[in-house]
Amino acid sequence: MNYVYILCCGDGSLYTGWTNDLEKRVEAHNRGLGARYTKARLPVRLVYSERFESKQEAMQREWAIKRLPRSRKLALIRGMEAFS
């Protein structure tokens, strides 16, 4: 399985990425072994994720989310919280 995820960083910024092991990837980010962007903004917290069958689908969705303005990303996150 492949995932697209959004992290809320320690400074309140949002980071979007993709992985095939969501739990392991979030742990790596929090250990400072993730992206350079998150390494300087610890701790991070998973606030949104989507699951995909293929790596290509996940990467396409990641690209689409990264192009969204912050307000639309926050709307995605709020929508997910409604189902929690």
PyMOL Python script that loads the backbone (N, CA, C, O; Angstrom):
from pymol import cmd

cmd.read_pdbstr("""\
ATOM      1  N   MET A   1       0.841  -1.171   0.000  1.00  0.00           N
ATOM      2  CA  MET A   1       0.000   0.000   0.000  1.00  0.00           C
ATOM      3  C   MET A   1       0.889   1.238   0.000  1.00  0.00           C
ATOM      4  O   MET A   1       1.992   1.222   0.546  1.00  0.00           O
ATOM      5  N   ASN A   2       0.408   2.294  -0.607  1.00  0.00           N
ATOM      6  CA  ASN A   2       1.129   3.562  -0.694  1.00  0.00           C
ATOM      7  C   ASN A   2       0.256   4.665  -0.104  1.00  0.00           C
ATOM      8  O   ASN A   2      -0.970   4.624  -0.199  1.00  0.00           O
ATOM      9  N   TYR A   3       0.902   5.639   0.500  1.00  0.00           N
ATOM     10  CA  TYR A   3       0.178   6.688   1.212  1.00  0.00           C
ATOM     11  C   TYR A   3       0.695   8.066   0.832  1.00  0.00           C
ATOM     12  O   TYR A   3       1.880   8.256   0.558  1.00  0.00           O
ATOM     13  N   VAL A   4      -0.228   9.022   0.824  1.00  0.00           N
ATOM     14  CA  VAL A   4       0.095  10.438   0.781  1.00  0.00           C
ATOM     15  C   VAL A   4      -0.266  10.950   2.163  1.00  0.00           C
ATOM     16  O   VAL A   4      -1.288  10.560   2.729  1.00  0.00           O
ATOM     17  N   TYR A   5       0.564  11.817   2.702  1.00  0.00           N
ATOM     18  CA  TYR A   5       0.307  12.289   4.059  1.00  0.00           C
ATOM     19  C   TYR A   5       0.637  13.773   4.181  1.00  0.00           C
ATOM     20  O   TYR A   5       1.422  14.330   3.413  1.00  0.00           O
ATOM     21  N   ILE A   6       0.011  14.383   5.170  1.00  0.00           N
ATOM     22  CA  ILE A   6       0.333  15.761   5.531  1.00  0.00           C
ATOM     23  C   ILE A   6       0.730  15.746   7.001  1.00  0.00           C
ATOM     24  O   ILE A   6       0.043  15.174   7.848  1.00  0.00           O
ATOM     25  N   LEU A   7       1.857  16.391   7.276  1.00  0.00           N
ATOM     26  CA  LEU A   7       2.332  16.547   8.641  1.00  0.00           C
ATOM     27  C   LEU A   7       2.172  18.003   9.060  1.00  0.00           C
ATOM     28  O   LEU A   7       2.348  18.917   8.256  1.00  0.00           O
ATOM     29  N   CYS A   8       1.837  18.202  10.322  1.00  0.00           N
ATOM     30  CA  CYS A   8       1.884  19.539  10.904  1.00  0.00           C
ATOM     31  C   CYS A   8       3.208  19.610  11.650  1.00  0.00           C
ATOM     32  O   CYS A   8       3.463  18.817  12.557  1.00  0.00           O
ATOM     33  N   CYS A   9       4.037  20.549  11.270  1.00  0.00           N
ATOM     34  CA  CYS A   9       5.366  20.695  11.864  1.00  0.00           C
ATOM     35  C   CYS A   9       5.297  21.516  13.142  1.00  0.00           C
ATOM     36  O   CYS A   9       4.296  22.176  13.420  1.00  0.00           O
ATOM     37  N   GLY A  10       6.372  21.466  13.911  1.00  0.00           N
ATOM     38  CA  GLY A  10       6.443  22.180  15.176  1.00  0.00           C
ATOM     39  C   GLY A  10       6.220  23.676  15.060  1.00  0.00           C
ATOM     40  O   GLY A  10       5.770  24.310  16.015  1.00  0.00           O
ATOM     41  N   ASP A  11       6.526  24.248  13.908  1.00  0.00           N
ATOM     42  CA  ASP A  11       6.317  25.690  13.703  1.00  0.00           C
ATOM     43  C   ASP A  11       4.946  26.007  13.111  1.00  0.00           C
ATOM     44  O   ASP A  11       4.657  27.161  12.793  1.00  0.00           O
ATOM     45  N   GLY A  12       4.091  24.973  12.961  1.00  0.00           N
ATOM     46  CA  GLY A  12       2.748  25.192  12.426  1.00  0.00           C
ATOM     47  C   GLY A  12       2.651  25.063  10.917  1.00  0.00           C
ATOM     48  O   GLY A  12       1.553  25.115  10.364  1.00  0.00           O
ATOM     49  N   SER A  13       3.776  24.897  10.246  1.00  0.00           N
ATOM     50  CA  SER A  13       3.739  24.723   8.790  1.00  0.00           C
ATOM     51  C   SER A  13       3.296  23.302   8.451  1.00  0.00           C
ATOM     52  O   SER A  13       3.291  22.417   9.307  1.00  0.00           O
ATOM     53  N   LEU A  14       2.928  23.101   7.194  1.00  0.00           N
ATOM     54  CA  LEU A  14       2.469  21.797   6.730  1.00  0.00           C
ATOM     55  C   LEU A  14       3.469  21.218   5.741  1.00  0.00           C
ATOM     56  O   LEU A  14       4.052  21.941   4.932  1.00  0.00           O
ATOM     57  N   TYR A  15       3.660  19.903   5.816  1.00  0.00           N
ATOM     58  CA  TYR A  15       4.554  19.196   4.900  1.00  0.00           C
ATOM     59  C   TYR A  15       3.776  18.039   4.291  1.00  0.00           C
ATOM     60  O   TYR A  15       3.103  17.297   5.006  1.00  0.00           O
ATOM     61  N   THR A  16       3.864  17.882   2.982  1.00  0.00           N
ATOM     62  CA  THR A  16       3.186  16.798   2.276  1.00  0.00           C
ATOM     63  C   THR A  16       4.222  15.856   1.681  1.00  0.00           C
ATOM     64  O   THR A  16       5.221  16.298   1.112  1.00  0.00           O
ATOM     65  N   GLY A  17       3.979  14.560   1.815  1.00  0.00           N
ATOM     66  CA  GLY A  17       4.882  13.565   1.258  1.00  0.00           C
ATOM     67  C   GLY A  17       4.142  12.288   0.912  1.00  0.00           C
ATOM     68  O   GLY A  17       2.923  12.208   1.062  1.00  0.00           O
ATOM     69  N   TRP A  18       4.883  11.287   0.446  1.00  0.00           N
ATOM     70  CA  TRP A  18       4.296   9.982   0.155  1.00  0.00           C
ATOM     71  C   TRP A  18       5.247   8.906   0.680  1.00  0.00           C
ATOM     72  O   TRP A  18       6.448   9.136   0.822  1.00  0.00           O
ATOM     73  N   THR A  19       4.692   7.741   0.961  1.00  0.00           N
ATOM     74  CA  THR A  19       5.478   6.631   1.480  1.00  0.00           C
ATOM     75  C   THR A  19       4.721   5.322   1.274  1.00  0.00           C
ATOM     76  O   THR A  19       3.534   5.320   0.949  1.00  0.00           O
ATOM     77  N   ASN A  20       5.424   4.219   1.468  1.00  0.00           N
ATOM     78  CA  ASN A  20       4.747   2.924   1.446  1.00  0.00           C
ATOM     79  C   ASN A  20       4.661   2.332   2.855  1.00  0.00           C
ATOM     80  O   ASN A  20       4.154   1.224   3.027  1.00  0.00           O
ATOM     81  N   ASP A  21       5.150   3.058   3.864  1.00  0.00           N
ATOM     82  CA  ASP A  21       5.043   2.644   5.262  1.00  0.00           C
ATOM     83  C   ASP A  21       4.833   3.898   6.098  1.00  0.00           C
ATOM     84  O   ASP A  21       5.792   4.543   6.522  1.00  0.00           O
ATOM     85  N   LEU A  22       3.585   4.232   6.327  1.00  0.00           N
ATOM     86  CA  LEU A  22       3.230   5.508   6.939  1.00  0.00           C
ATOM     87  C   LEU A  22       3.779   5.649   8.360  1.00  0.00           C
ATOM     88  O   LEU A  22       4.384   6.669   8.691  1.00  0.00           O
ATOM     89  N   GLU A  23       3.574   4.647   9.189  1.00  0.00           N
ATOM     90  CA  GLU A  23       4.029   4.733  10.574  1.00  0.00           C
ATOM     91  C   GLU A  23       5.549   4.903  10.649  1.00  0.00           C
ATOM     92  O   GLU A  23       6.051   5.745  11.393  1.00  0.00           O
ATOM     93  N   LYS A  24       6.262   4.107   9.885  1.00  0.00           N
ATOM     94  CA  LYS A  24       7.724   4.174   9.875  1.00  0.00           C
ATOM     95  C   LYS A  24       8.216   5.530   9.369  1.00  0.00           C
ATOM     96  O   LYS A  24       9.194   6.072   9.885  1.00  0.00           O
ATOM     97  N   ARG A  25       7.539   6.074   8.361  1.00  0.00           N
ATOM     98  CA  ARG A  25       7.951   7.355   7.788  1.00  0.00           C
ATOM     99  C   ARG A  25       7.751   8.501   8.775  1.00  0.00           C
ATOM    100  O   ARG A  25       8.615   9.369   8.898  1.00  0.00           O
ATOM    101  N   VAL A  26       6.623   8.511   9.477  1.00  0.00           N
ATOM    102  CA  VAL A  26       6.379   9.573  10.462  1.00  0.00           C
ATOM    103  C   VAL A  26       7.420   9.480  11.584  1.00  0.00           C
ATOM    104  O   VAL A  26       7.937  10.502  12.036  1.00  0.00           O
ATOM    105  N   GLU A  27       7.724   8.267  12.028  1.00  0.00           N
ATOM    106  CA  GLU A  27       8.760   8.083  13.048  1.00  0.00           C
ATOM    107  C   GLU A  27      10.109   8.600  12.547  1.00  0.00           C
ATOM    108  O   GLU A  27      10.847   9.241  13.295  1.00  0.00           O
ATOM    109  N   ALA A  28      10.428   8.321  11.285  1.00  0.00           N
ATOM    110  CA  ALA A  28      11.692   8.802  10.709  1.00  0.00           C
ATOM    111  C   ALA A  28      11.736  10.327  10.697  1.00  0.00           C
ATOM    112  O   ALA A  28      12.760  10.921  11.032  1.00  0.00           O
ATOM    113  N   HIS A  29      10.641  10.955  10.317  1.00  0.00           N
ATOM    114  CA  HIS A  29      10.594  12.420  10.333  1.00  0.00           C
ATOM    115  C   HIS A  29      10.891  12.927  11.744  1.00  0.00           C
ATOM    116  O   HIS A  29      11.683  13.853  11.920  1.00  0.00           O
ATOM    117  N   ASN A  30      10.260  12.323  12.743  1.00  0.00           N
ATOM    118  CA  ASN A  30      10.436  12.793  14.122  1.00  0.00           C
ATOM    119  C   ASN A  30      11.817  12.504  14.692  1.00  0.00           C
ATOM    120  O   ASN A  30      12.221  13.132  15.671  1.00  0.00           O
ATOM    121  N   ARG A  31      12.541  11.575  14.107  1.00  0.00           N
ATOM    122  CA  ARG A  31      13.924  11.311  14.512  1.00  0.00           C
ATOM    123  C   ARG A  31      14.909  12.199  13.747  1.00  0.00           C
ATOM    124  O   ARG A  31      16.120  12.101  13.945  1.00  0.00           O
ATOM    125  N   GLY A  32      14.389  13.061  12.876  1.00  0.00           N
ATOM    126  CA  GLY A  32      15.248  13.937  12.094  1.00  0.00           C
ATOM    127  C   GLY A  32      15.821  13.269  10.862  1.00  0.00           C
ATOM    128  O   GLY A  32      16.762  13.783  10.258  1.00  0.00           O
ATOM    129  N   LEU A  33      15.256  12.113  10.477  1.00  0.00           N
ATOM    130  CA  LEU A  33      15.750  11.360   9.327  1.00  0.00           C
ATOM    131  C   LEU A  33      14.838  11.482   8.116  1.00  0.00           C
ATOM    132  O   LEU A  33      15.039  10.792   7.116  1.00  0.00           O
ATOM    133  N   GLY A  34      13.848  12.345   8.195  1.00  0.00           N
ATOM    134  CA  GLY A  34      12.938  12.552   7.070  1.00  0.00           C
ATOM    135  C   GLY A  34      13.483  13.623   6.158  1.00  0.00           C
ATOM    136  O   GLY A  34      14.693  13.719   5.952  1.00  0.00           O
ATOM    137  N   ALA A  35      12.624  14.402   5.631  1.00  0.00           N
ATOM    138  CA  ALA A  35      13.002  15.475   4.702  1.00  0.00           C
ATOM    139  C   ALA A  35      13.764  16.586   5.428  1.00  0.00           C
ATOM    140  O   ALA A  35      13.571  16.808   6.624  1.00  0.00           O
ATOM    141  N   ARG A  36      14.612  17.262   4.702  1.00  0.00           N
ATOM    142  CA  ARG A  36      15.359  18.398   5.238  1.00  0.00           C
ATOM    143  C   ARG A  36      14.395  19.437   5.824  1.00  0.00           C
ATOM    144  O   ARG A  36      14.683  20.051   6.852  1.00  0.00           O
ATOM    145  N   TYR A  37      13.259  19.624   5.166  1.00  0.00           N
ATOM    146  CA  TYR A  37      12.286  20.616   5.615  1.00  0.00           C
ATOM    147  C   TYR A  37      11.795  20.298   7.028  1.00  0.00           C
ATOM    148  O   TYR A  37      11.760  21.179   7.887  1.00  0.00           O
ATOM    149  N   THR A  38      11.419  19.055   7.266  1.00  0.00           N
ATOM    150  CA  THR A  38      10.869  18.709   8.580  1.00  0.00           C
ATOM    151  C   THR A  38      11.950  18.608   9.652  1.00  0.00           C
ATOM    152  O   THR A  38      11.678  18.837  10.831  1.00  0.00           O
ATOM    153  N   LYS A  39      13.153  18.274   9.257  1.00  0.00           N
ATOM    154  CA  LYS A  39      14.252  18.119  10.213  1.00  0.00           C
ATOM    155  C   LYS A  39      14.447  19.391  11.036  1.00  0.00           C
ATOM    156  O   LYS A  39      14.786  19.321  12.217  1.00  0.00           O
ATOM    157  N   ALA A  40      14.239  20.528  10.430  1.00  0.00           N
ATOM    158  CA  ALA A  40      14.415  21.814  11.104  1.00  0.00           C
ATOM    159  C   ALA A  40      13.141  22.294  11.802  1.00  0.00           C
ATOM    160  O   ALA A  40      13.126  23.380  12.382  1.00  0.00           O
ATOM    161  N   ARG A  41      12.069  21.490  11.750  1.00  0.00           N
ATOM    162  CA  ARG A  41      10.774  21.941  12.282  1.00  0.00           C
ATOM    163  C   ARG A  41      10.118  20.880  13.163  1.00  0.00           C
ATOM    164  O   ARG A  41       8.900  20.705  13.127  1.00  0.00           O
ATOM    165  N   LEU A  42      10.910  20.189  13.938  1.00  0.00           N
ATOM    166  CA  LEU A  42      10.397  19.118  14.802  1.00  0.00           C
ATOM    167  C   LEU A  42       9.721  19.693  16.035  1.00  0.00           C
ATOM    168  O   LEU A  42      10.031  20.812  16.444  1.00  0.00           O
ATOM    169  N   PRO A  43       8.799  18.942  16.636  1.00  0.00           N
ATOM    170  CA  PRO A  43       8.298  17.642  16.198  1.00  0.00           C
ATOM    171  C   PRO A  43       7.238  17.801  15.123  1.00  0.00           C
ATOM    172  O   PRO A  43       6.702  18.889  14.913  1.00  0.00           O
ATOM    173  N   VAL A  44       6.946  16.696  14.444  1.00  0.00           N
ATOM    174  CA  VAL A  44       5.874  16.689  13.451  1.00  0.00           C
ATOM    175  C   VAL A  44       4.761  15.770  13.929  1.00  0.00           C
ATOM    176  O   VAL A  44       4.983  14.853  14.721  1.00  0.00           O
ATOM    177  N   ARG A  45       3.558  16.037  13.429  1.00  0.00           N
ATOM    178  CA  ARG A  45       2.388  15.249  13.806  1.00  0.00           C
ATOM    179  C   ARG A  45       1.603  14.928  12.543  1.00  0.00           C
ATOM    180  O   ARG A  45       1.320  15.820  11.744  1.00  0.00           O
ATOM    181  N   LEU A  46       1.251  13.670  12.359  1.00  0.00           N
ATOM    182  CA  LEU A  46       0.444  13.267  11.203  1.00  0.00           C
ATOM    183  C   LEU A  46      -0.964  13.812  11.370  1.00  0.00           C
ATOM    184  O   LEU A  46      -1.624  13.555  12.377  1.00  0.00           O
ATOM    185  N   VAL A  47      -1.428  14.579  10.361  1.00  0.00           N
ATOM    186  CA  VAL A  47      -2.763  15.167  10.447  1.00  0.00           C
ATOM    187  C   VAL A  47      -3.677  14.741   9.300  1.00  0.00           C
ATOM    188  O   VAL A  47      -4.878  15.010   9.328  1.00  0.00           O
ATOM    189  N   TYR A  48      -3.107  14.074   8.287  1.00  0.00           N
ATOM    190  CA  TYR A  48      -3.922  13.673   7.136  1.00  0.00           C
ATOM    191  C   TYR A  48      -3.207  12.576   6.368  1.00  0.00           C
ATOM    192  O   TYR A  48      -1.982  12.584   6.249  1.00  0.00           O
ATOM    193  N   SER A  49      -3.986  11.624   5.843  1.00  0.00           N
ATOM    194  CA  SER A  49      -3.401  10.610   4.959  1.00  0.00           C
ATOM    195  C   SER A  49      -4.461  10.057   4.021  1.00  0.00           C
ATOM    196  O   SER A  49      -5.653  10.064   4.329  1.00  0.00           O
ATOM    197  N   GLU A  50      -4.007   9.583   2.876  1.00  0.00           N
ATOM    198  CA  GLU A  50      -4.835   8.887   1.895  1.00  0.00           C
ATOM    199  C   GLU A  50      -4.063   7.645   1.477  1.00  0.00           C
ATOM    200  O   GLU A  50      -2.832   7.649   1.459  1.00  0.00           O
ATOM    201  N   ARG A  51      -4.790   6.576   1.138  1.00  0.00           N
ATOM    202  CA  ARG A  51      -4.152   5.314   0.755  1.00  0.00           C
ATOM    203  C   ARG A  51      -4.387   5.048  -0.730  1.00  0.00           C
ATOM    204  O   ARG A  51      -5.466   5.315  -1.259  1.00  0.00           O
ATOM    205  N   PHE A  52      -3.356   4.516  -1.394  1.00  0.00           N
ATOM    206  CA  PHE A  52      -3.425   4.209  -2.821  1.00  0.00           C
ATOM    207  C   PHE A  52      -2.813   2.846  -3.094  1.00  0.00           C
ATOM    208  O   PHE A  52      -1.926   2.398  -2.367  1.00  0.00           O
ATOM    209  N   GLU A  53      -3.281   2.200  -4.125  1.00  0.00           N
ATOM    210  CA  GLU A  53      -2.736   0.903  -4.526  1.00  0.00           C
ATOM    211  C   GLU A  53      -1.351   1.031  -5.137  1.00  0.00           C
ATOM    212  O   GLU A  53      -0.474   0.213  -4.862  1.00  0.00           O
ATOM    213  N   SER A  54      -1.146   2.049  -5.961  1.00  0.00           N
ATOM    214  CA  SER A  54       0.134   2.155  -6.678  1.00  0.00           C
ATOM    215  C   SER A  54       0.947   3.367  -6.225  1.00  0.00           C
ATOM    216  O   SER A  54       0.404   4.372  -5.768  1.00  0.00           O
ATOM    217  N   LYS A  55       2.243   3.237  -6.366  1.00  0.00           N
ATOM    218  CA  LYS A  55       3.169   4.324  -6.074  1.00  0.00           C
ATOM    219  C   LYS A  55       2.874   5.516  -6.977  1.00  0.00           C
ATOM    220  O   LYS A  55       2.913   6.664  -6.533  1.00  0.00           O
ATOM    221  N   GLN A  56       2.584   5.243  -8.228  1.00  0.00           N
ATOM    222  CA  GLN A  56       2.309   6.318  -9.186  1.00  0.00           C
ATOM    223  C   GLN A  56       1.091   7.142  -8.760  1.00  0.00           C
ATOM    224  O   GLN A  56       1.122   8.370  -8.833  1.00  0.00           O
ATOM    225  N   GLU A  57       0.030   6.480  -8.321  1.00  0.00           N
ATOM    226  CA  GLU A  57      -1.160   7.208  -7.866  1.00  0.00           C
ATOM    227  C   GLU A  57      -0.831   8.088  -6.663  1.00  0.00           C
ATOM    228  O   GLU A  57      -1.255   9.241  -6.589  1.00  0.00           O
ATOM    229  N   ALA A  58      -0.072   7.530  -5.726  1.00  0.00           N
ATOM    230  CA  ALA A  58       0.297   8.291  -4.528  1.00  0.00           C
ATOM    231  C   ALA A  58       1.146   9.501  -4.895  1.00  0.00           C
ATOM    232  O   ALA A  58       0.939  10.593  -4.367  1.00  0.00           O
ATOM    233  N   MET A  59       2.095   9.306  -5.793  1.00  0.00           N
ATOM    234  CA  MET A  59       2.962  10.413  -6.185  1.00  0.00           C
ATOM    235  C   MET A  59       2.187  11.492  -6.939  1.00  0.00           C
ATOM    236  O   MET A  59       2.464  12.681  -6.775  1.00  0.00           O
ATOM    237  N   GLN A  60       1.234  11.096  -7.748  1.00  0.00           N
ATOM    238  CA  GLN A  60       0.411  12.077  -8.462  1.00  0.00           C
ATOM    239  C   GLN A  60      -0.432  12.884  -7.482  1.00  0.00           C
ATOM    240  O   GLN A  60      -0.577  14.098  -7.629  1.00  0.00           O
ATOM    241  N   ARG A  61      -0.989  12.198  -6.478  1.00  0.00           N
ATOM    242  CA  ARG A  61      -1.811  12.892  -5.486  1.00  0.00           C
ATOM    243  C   ARG A  61      -0.951  13.815  -4.623  1.00  0.00           C
ATOM    244  O   ARG A  61      -1.374  14.918  -4.278  1.00  0.00           O
ATOM    245  N   GLU A  62       0.255  13.363  -4.275  1.00  0.00           N
ATOM    246  CA  GLU A  62       1.175  14.208  -3.516  1.00  0.00           C
ATOM    247  C   GLU A  62       1.433  15.505  -4.281  1.00  0.00           C
ATOM    248  O   GLU A  62       1.355  16.595  -3.714  1.00  0.00           O
ATOM    249  N   TRP A  63       1.738  15.378  -5.566  1.00  0.00           N
ATOM    250  CA  TRP A  63       2.007  16.547  -6.395  1.00  0.00           C
ATOM    251  C   TRP A  63       0.800  17.488  -6.404  1.00  0.00           C
ATOM    252  O   TRP A  63       0.956  18.704  -6.301  1.00  0.00           O
ATOM    253  N   ALA A  64      -0.404  16.920  -6.527  1.00  0.00           N
ATOM    254  CA  ALA A  64      -1.623  17.741  -6.562  1.00  0.00           C
ATOM    255  C   ALA A  64      -1.831  18.469  -5.231  1.00  0.00           C
ATOM    256  O   ALA A  64      -2.181  19.649  -5.216  1.00  0.00           O
ATOM    257  N   ILE A  65      -1.617  17.771  -4.123  1.00  0.00           N
ATOM    258  CA  ILE A  65      -1.804  18.401  -2.819  1.00  0.00           C
ATOM    259  C   ILE A  65      -0.756  19.492  -2.600  1.00  0.00           C
ATOM    260  O   ILE A  65      -1.079  20.556  -2.072  1.00  0.00           O
ATOM    261  N   LYS A  66       0.477  19.247  -2.993  1.00  0.00           N
ATOM    262  CA  LYS A  66       1.525  20.250  -2.815  1.00  0.00           C
ATOM    263  C   LYS A  66       1.211  21.539  -3.562  1.00  0.00           C
ATOM    264  O   LYS A  66       1.666  22.611  -3.162  1.00  0.00           O
ATOM    265  N   ARG A  67       0.454  21.449  -4.620  1.00  0.00           N
ATOM    266  CA  ARG A  67       0.085  22.638  -5.405  1.00  0.00           C
ATOM    267  C   ARG A  67      -1.080  23.412  -4.787  1.00  0.00           C
ATOM    268  O   ARG A  67      -1.351  24.541  -5.196  1.00  0.00           O
ATOM    269  N   LEU A  68      -1.767  22.827  -3.815  1.00  0.00           N
ATOM    270  CA  LEU A  68      -2.903  23.491  -3.182  1.00  0.00           C
ATOM    271  C   LEU A  68      -2.435  24.604  -2.250  1.00  0.00           C
ATOM    272  O   LEU A  68      -1.369  24.504  -1.643  1.00  0.00           O
ATOM    273  N   PRO A  69      -3.228  25.655  -2.140  1.00  0.00           N
ATOM    274  CA  PRO A  69      -2.898  26.671  -1.136  1.00  0.00           C
ATOM    275  C   PRO A  69      -3.136  26.099   0.271  1.00  0.00           C
ATOM    276  O   PRO A  69      -3.877  25.131   0.444  1.00  0.00           O
ATOM    277  N   ARG A  70      -2.509  26.701   1.244  1.00  0.00           N
ATOM    278  CA  ARG A  70      -2.625  26.230   2.630  1.00  0.00           C
ATOM    279  C   ARG A  70      -4.093  26.090   3.062  1.00  0.00           C
ATOM    280  O   ARG A  70      -4.441  25.136   3.758  1.00  0.00           O
ATOM    281  N   SER A  71      -4.939  27.018   2.660  1.00  0.00           N
ATOM    282  CA  SER A  71      -6.349  26.970   3.067  1.00  0.00           C
ATOM    283  C   SER A  71      -7.034  25.690   2.589  1.00  0.00           C
ATOM    284  O   SER A  71      -7.855  25.123   3.310  1.00  0.00           O
ATOM    285  N   ARG A  72      -6.708  25.235   1.396  1.00  0.00           N
ATOM    286  CA  ARG A  72      -7.303  23.995   0.872  1.00  0.00           C
ATOM    287  C   ARG A  72      -6.734  22.775   1.590  1.00  0.00           C
ATOM    288  O   ARG A  72      -7.455  21.806   1.826  1.00  0.00           O
ATOM    289  N   LYS A  73      -5.451  22.814   1.939  1.00  0.00           N
ATOM    290  CA  LYS A  73      -4.864  21.715   2.708  1.00  0.00           C
ATOM    291  C   LYS A  73      -5.534  21.620   4.077  1.00  0.00           C
ATOM    292  O   LYS A  73      -5.831  20.523   4.550  1.00  0.00           O
ATOM    293  N   LEU A  74      -5.770  22.758   4.709  1.00  0.00           N
ATOM    294  CA  LEU A  74      -6.443  22.761   6.004  1.00  0.00           C
ATOM    295  C   LEU A  74      -7.866  22.224   5.881  1.00  0.00           C
ATOM    296  O   LEU A  74      -8.355  21.552   6.789  1.00  0.00           O
ATOM    297  N   ALA A  75      -8.529  22.514   4.769  1.00  0.00           N
ATOM    298  CA  ALA A  75      -9.871  21.980   4.544  1.00  0.00           C
ATOM    299  C   ALA A  75      -9.831  20.452   4.416  1.00  0.00           C
ATOM    300  O   ALA A  75     -10.716  19.768   4.930  1.00  0.00           O
ATOM    301  N   LEU A  76      -8.826  19.919   3.742  1.00  0.00           N
ATOM    302  CA  LEU A  76      -8.654  18.458   3.666  1.00  0.00           C
ATOM    303  C   LEU A  76      -8.502  17.874   5.066  1.00  0.00           C
ATOM    304  O   LEU A  76      -9.131  16.872   5.406  1.00  0.00           O
ATOM    305  N   ILE A  77      -7.666  18.508   5.865  1.00  0.00           N
ATOM    306  CA  ILE A  77      -7.409  18.025   7.221  1.00  0.00           C
ATOM    307  C   ILE A  77      -8.686  18.081   8.053  1.00  0.00           C
ATOM    308  O   ILE A  77      -9.007  17.127   8.761  1.00  0.00           O
ATOM    309  N   ARG A  78      -9.403  19.173   7.974  1.00  0.00           N
ATOM    310  CA  ARG A  78     -10.661  19.298   8.727  1.00  0.00           C
ATOM    311  C   ARG A  78     -11.661  18.247   8.291  1.00  0.00           C
ATOM    312  O   ARG A  78     -12.393  17.701   9.116  1.00  0.00           O
ATOM    313  N   GLY A  79     -11.697  17.959   6.993  1.00  0.00           N
ATOM    314  CA  GLY A  79     -12.609  16.926   6.501  1.00  0.00           C
ATOM    315  C   GLY A  79     -12.294  15.572   7.076  1.00  0.00           C
ATOM    316  O   GLY A  79     -13.202  14.793   7.365  1.00  0.00           O
ATOM    317  N   MET A  80     -11.007  15.272   7.251  1.00  0.00           N
ATOM    318  CA  MET A  80     -10.602  13.991   7.818  1.00  0.00           C
ATOM    319  C   MET A  80     -10.958  13.945   9.301  1.00  0.00           C
ATOM    320  O   MET A  80     -11.375  12.901   9.802  1.00  0.00           O
ATOM    321  N   GLU A  81     -10.801  15.061  10.009  1.00  0.00           N
ATOM    322  CA  GLU A  81     -11.126  15.093  11.421  1.00  0.00           C
ATOM    323  C   GLU A  81     -12.600  14.820  11.665  1.00  0.00           C
ATOM    324  O   GLU A  81     -12.971  14.306  12.719  1.00  0.00           O
ATOM    325  N   ALA A  82     -13.435  15.159  10.704  1.00  0.00           N
ATOM    326  CA  ALA A  82     -14.871  14.922  10.836  1.00  0.00           C
ATOM    327  C   ALA A  82     -15.180  13.430  10.896  1.00  0.00           C
ATOM    328  O   ALA A  82     -16.215  13.032  11.429  1.00  0.00           O
ATOM    329  N   PHE A  83     -14.283  12.599  10.349  1.00  0.00           N
ATOM    330  CA  PHE A  83     -14.501  11.158  10.334  1.00  0.00           C
ATOM    331  C   PHE A  83     -13.780  10.448  11.467  1.00  0.00           C
ATOM    332  O   PHE A  83     -13.914   9.233  11.613  1.00  0.00           O
ATOM    333  N   SER A  84     -13.014  11.182  12.278  1.00  0.00           N
ATOM    334  CA  SER A  84     -12.245  10.559  13.363  1.00  0.00           C
ATOM    335  C   SER A  84     -13.115  10.243  14.556  1.00  0.00           C
ATOM    336  O   SER A  84     -12.625   9.717  15.555  1.00  0.00           O
TER     337      SER A  84
END
""", "prot")
cmd.dss("prot")
cmd.show_as("cartoon", "prot")
cmd.util.cbc("prot")
cmd.orient("prot")
